[in-house]
Structures are given as structure tokens and as C-alpha cells.
Amino acid sequence: MSSKKVWTVEGYEEHGVEKHGEASLTESFTNEADARKAAKKMADQHDDLDVYVIYTNTSSGKTEERFFNSDGSYSEEGYEW
């Protein structure tokens, strides 16, 4: 079986991700490099938004979700870009 990997760049108004609010801006990518570029661009252009990248890997019916951080790490707790 194949796996599906998606990096979703999300921009939240202040405290949005902590309160599980709807993202103000969302973009999805199938590779890490494009997501990294988009997150940096979104963070640079939108000072009013907290930008996070969420990595989702779906394999054999199981879904793993973690944050992808600007230092290249993956973690359970996300860090703003």
C-alpha cells in the first residue's frame, strides 16, 4: 500500500491554533521543500497571522499527524514560523 504525505501550511489569527479555530489561510503541498517555502513566505507577508505547518502521513489506513517546524524538526507541539 502506498502512503499519502501532505504538509499543510496554516495561518491563524492570534491564538487560533491553540483554540482550534479555523485557519485564515491554508495551503497544502505534497513535499516538504514547497511547504517550507510557502510557510516562510506566508509568515513574512502576514504579520497578523501565526503560521504553522501540519504534516499528515496516511499509510495503511492509519493517520499520523505532527507539526513541521522551521528548524526542520517534527514534533507533537508546533512552533510558530
N, C-alpha and C positions, 0 to 999 in steps of 0.2 A: 504494500500500500504506500501511496505517496503521502507526503506531509505538505501542509499549506502553511507558509510563513508570511505574516503580514506585520509591518511596522506602521502604526497609526500615529500621526503627529496631531496633537490636540492642543488648542489654545483655549484657556479658560479665563474668564474674568476672575478677579481676585477670589481665592478660596473655592473656586468651582470644583476642582477635582477632589478636594477634601470633603465637600458636601455632596459629591456625586451628581453635580449639576450637568446640564447639557453643555457640551463644548461650543464655543462661539465660532471656532474654525476647526475643520478636520480635513486631513489629507491622508490617504493610505498608499503604501508602497510595498513592493514585493522584494526589495533588497535594502540592506542596512545603509549603504552609501547614499542612496537617494533620500532616505528618511533623515539621515544626519544633515544633509544639505538643506532640506526643507525645514527642519526644526530650527537650525541656525538662522535661516532667512526669516522665518516667522517670528522668532524671538527678537531679531534685530529690527524688524519692521513694525512690530506691535508691542510697544512698551506697556500697554494696558492689559496685556494677556500673560498669564502664566502658561508656559509651553512645556508639555510633557510628551514623551514618546512611549507608546504601549506596544509591546511585542507580543504577538499571539502566534502560537505554533499548534496547529491541529494535526494530529497524527493518530491513525487507527481509532478514530472516534473520541480520542482524549484531547482536551484543550488545555494548554499551558499558557498562562498569561503573566508577564512580568513587565517591569519598566525597563526601558533602554535609556541610559544616562549619557550625558555629553562627554564623559570621560571614557566611554566605550564599554562600561560595565552594565551588567544586567542585575536587577535587584527586585525584591518584593516591595521596597519603599522607593518611590520615584523622587528624583531631584529635578527641580525646575531648570530648564536650559537657559 
